[in-house]
Amino acid sequence: MPDKVRIQIEFLINCSPKVLYNRLSTASGLTEWFADDVRIKGKKFTFIWDKTEQTAEMTLQKENRLVRFSWLDEEEGTYFEFRIIQDELTGDVSLLITDFAEEGEEEETRDLWETQVSDLKHLVGS
């Protein structure tokens, strides 16, 4: 199995941390931009794309600041994380995404996130 490479991508999002957090941490919010459907059972989130399902557990959560999902069917230590950063001086809000990609597939993973976050930005009017 190829090694996974950790990648981070930052996006400027023109909305409040509270509005953004809602889109990152709830089934209804994630369904609007991230997956076709999302089902929650406790801390387990099942993401559905076309006919594919993947389940992750919300392993870290700080209201209006951070959400981390750890994939249940992936190797230990792989997750994806949404970190909301607000600049103290300007008030600008950024979304920092941490994810893992197969070695050699980093660019495709970045492109996928660019597309997903473009939908998110459109949704929040950014």
C-alpha positions as CSV (number, residue, x, y, z in Angstrom):
1,M,0.0,0.0,0.0
2,P,1.5,3.4,-1.0
3,D,2.3,5.9,1.7
4,K,-0.2,8.6,2.4
5,V,1.1,12.2,2.2
6,R,-0.4,14.9,4.4
7,I,-1.5,18.0,2.5
8,Q,-2.9,21.3,3.7
9,I,-4.8,23.8,1.6
10,E,-6.1,27.2,2.8
11,F,-9.0,29.1,1.3
12,L,-10.3,32.6,2.1
13,I,-14.0,32.4,2.8
14,N,-16.1,35.5,3.1
15,C,-18.5,34.6,5.9
16,S,-18.7,34.3,9.7
17,P,-17.0,31.4,11.5
18,K,-20.4,30.4,12.9
19,V,-22.1,30.1,9.4
20,L,-19.0,28.2,8.1
21,Y,-18.9,25.9,11.1
22,N,-22.5,24.9,10.5
23,R,-21.7,23.9,6.9
24,L,-18.7,21.8,8.1
25,S,-20.2,20.0,11.1
26,T,-23.8,19.1,10.4
27,A,-25.3,16.5,8.0
28,S,-27.5,19.1,6.3
29,G,-24.5,21.5,5.9
30,L,-22.2,18.8,4.5
31,T,-24.9,17.6,2.1
32,E,-25.1,21.0,0.6
33,W,-21.5,21.0,-0.7
34,F,-19.4,18.0,0.3
35,A,-21.4,14.8,-0.4
36,D,-24.6,13.8,-2.1
37,D,-26.0,12.6,1.3
38,V,-24.8,12.4,4.9
39,R,-26.2,10.2,7.7
40,I,-25.2,10.6,11.3
41,K,-25.3,8.0,14.0
42,G,-23.7,9.4,17.2
43,K,-20.3,10.6,16.2
44,K,-20.2,8.5,13.0
45,F,-20.9,10.2,9.7
46,T,-21.6,8.2,6.6
47,F,-20.9,10.2,3.5
48,I,-22.6,9.1,0.2
49,W,-21.3,10.0,-3.3
50,D,-23.3,8.4,-6.1
51,K,-23.5,4.8,-4.9
52,T,-20.3,4.9,-2.8
53,E,-20.4,5.2,1.0
54,Q,-17.6,6.0,3.4
55,T,-17.9,6.3,7.1
56,A,-15.8,8.6,9.3
57,E,-16.0,9.4,13.0
58,M,-16.0,13.0,14.2
59,T,-12.9,12.7,16.5
60,L,-12.3,16.4,17.2
61,Q,-14.6,19.3,17.4
62,K,-14.3,22.9,18.7
63,E,-17.3,25.1,18.0
64,N,-16.8,27.7,15.3
65,R,-13.1,26.6,15.0
66,L,-12.4,23.0,14.1
67,V,-13.9,19.7,12.9
68,R,-11.8,16.5,12.3
69,F,-13.2,13.3,10.8
70,S,-11.2,10.1,11.0
71,W,-12.0,7.5,8.3
72,L,-13.0,4.2,9.7
73,D,-11.9,2.1,6.7
74,E,-8.5,3.8,6.2
75,E,-5.1,3.2,7.8
76,E,-4.7,4.5,11.4
77,G,-3.9,8.2,11.6
78,T,-5.6,9.4,8.3
79,Y,-8.3,12.0,8.7
80,F,-9.5,15.2,7.1
81,E,-9.8,18.3,9.1
82,F,-11.5,21.7,8.7
83,R,-9.9,24.5,10.7
84,I,-11.5,27.9,10.7
85,I,-9.0,30.7,11.2
86,Q,-10.1,34.3,11.7
87,D,-7.4,37.0,11.4
88,E,-7.5,39.2,14.6
89,L,-6.6,42.4,12.7
90,T,-8.6,42.2,9.5
91,G,-11.4,39.8,10.6
92,D,-10.8,37.7,7.4
93,V,-11.9,34.1,7.7
94,S,-9.9,31.3,6.2
95,L,-10.7,27.6,6.0
96,L,-7.6,25.4,6.4
97,I,-8.2,21.9,5.2
98,T,-5.8,19.0,6.1
99,D,-6.2,15.8,4.2
100,F,-4.1,12.8,3.2
101,A,-3.5,11.6,-0.4
102,E,-1.8,8.6,-1.9
103,E,1.8,9.4,-2.9
104,G,1.7,10.9,-6.4
105,E,-2.0,11.9,-6.1
106,E,-1.6,15.1,-4.2
107,E,-2.5,17.3,-7.1
108,E,-5.7,15.4,-7.8
109,T,-6.7,15.7,-4.1
110,R,-6.0,19.4,-4.2
111,D,-8.1,19.8,-7.3
112,L,-11.0,17.9,-5.7
113,W,-10.9,20.2,-2.7
114,E,-10.7,23.3,-4.9
115,T,-13.9,22.1,-6.6
116,Q,-15.7,21.2,-3.3
117,V,-14.7,24.5,-1.6
118,S,-15.8,26.4,-4.7
119,D,-19.3,25.0,-4.1
120,L,-19.1,25.9,-0.4
121,K,-18.1,29.5,-1.2
122,H,-21.0,29.8,-3.6
123,L,-23.3,28.4,-1.0
124,V,-22.2,31.0,1.7
125,G,-22.1,33.9,-0.8
126,S,-18.3,34.2,-0.7
